[in-house]
Amino acid sequence: MRILGLRRREEGGEEEEDNERKYTYENRQSMAPSPEDFGKGSLSHEAREVFLSALVNEGRAEWMDKGHKKCLLLWLRIQEWADYILNFVKENGFEDSVMTIEEIRSGIETRGTELAGIDRGLLVRALKLLEQKGKVAIFKGTSTDDDGVKFSA
């Protein structure tokens, strides 16, 4: 069993471990537990699955496959990310502004915020939630780098 920190690309092109925002967990029964697994003790395969299922039920994790072998652990729930985005927009005066998804992930405006380096899929899901609530409009660009968001006041 391992919890893998996902990597994000920094402005200089170097990859850096992103241990605060998102983790994946491989739930392999054949792997012997190590002392690092979930603190100082170890859990059986069944206990790990129960633990992860509880996180999934709370919106703190999502199974990445149907066999429950890989789990995405979320730093914030999708709704919390959506709220964070709205607060960011309001605090920085971006109401009625248009930004690309890449600008949100890696632009100057988001440096030093929780949005810097956010996983694209996670960001899009939070933005789609905001779109359903009428808070943003998402539009397709000529490439995924050009996909945009218009924030509503």
ABEGO torsion letter per residue (X at the ends): XBBBBBBBBBAAGBBBBBAAABBBBBBBAABBBBAABGEABBBBAAAAAAAAAAAAAAGABBBABAAGABBBBBABBAAAAAAAAAAAAAAAGABGBBBBAAAAAABAAABGBAABGBBAAAAAAAAAAAAAAGABBBBBBABAAABBBBBBX
